[in-house]
């Protein structure tokens, strides 16, 4: 891996504590539930350039319609502002905001209690310094301080990682229009989405849309539209699993390389990976009824992977 982050982490760690690194810490008198289950909530994995949605409860906030900013993205939007604090580098950094939308839910109990949650989509700065696996470099601590109407509302602890891959789908609040059926954004050459009704074909080149691939091979400004020509991303691995209803998995080191992996020009923080559909083994059944997919495609980099399970029309000759 290109350890371009090494120089940023090489400074002395002596005499530095978490409280000093992330000061000033914000204390709240009001108790807030932050999770439930059988394990303590963990910091949120985030990679440089990651597009991610923050879920924030602002007491007394009224529901407003969704709004989306255009690049270059503002650092104050719909009343919200977000500040990245980390140990390396130590200077606070404003976080660009892409969109904001509100969701309201009410309890069926009396007295009725309604809760408004704001969904704030941001791009984590490319200047986030990830913790690189299997190195002796000092750990980077990071958090987001989230403010509304000039007042600090809450903080979110981050776990800086090199990559946190997520294939974009229609259920993501990233697109401000969650659907009942989640459809991964894997497209044919004409832009239509690969589906049960429109399966891929052997030899066809498909495009997968993702977030969280991490640092590209060239410097790109945070919050700005990705440039043209497209900026490539190296060391991306690809694997195929031609089994019925298989799930994605982490590609092994000797996996294939995608046809291309790059930032999508004109978009903010969206990556595209293109690949050629391989031939399926003889006897592979077509999708239908209980068979929802017959090829799992996985994308991985250093610390994460994601993928899609798609339908491929079996038995067809490879496209030229």
Secondary structure by P-SEA (a helix, b strand, c coil): ccccccccccccccccccccccccbbbbcbbbbcccccccccccccccccbbbbbbbbcccccccbbbbccccccccccbbbbbbcccccbbbbbbbcbbbbbbbbbccccbbbbbbbbbbbbcccccccccccccccbbbbbbbbbccccccbbbbbbccccccccccccccccccccccccccccccccccccccccccccbbbbbbbcccccccccccccccccccbbbbccbbbbbbccccccccccccccccccccccccccccbbbbbbbbcccccccccccccccccbbbbbbccccbbbbbbbccccccccc
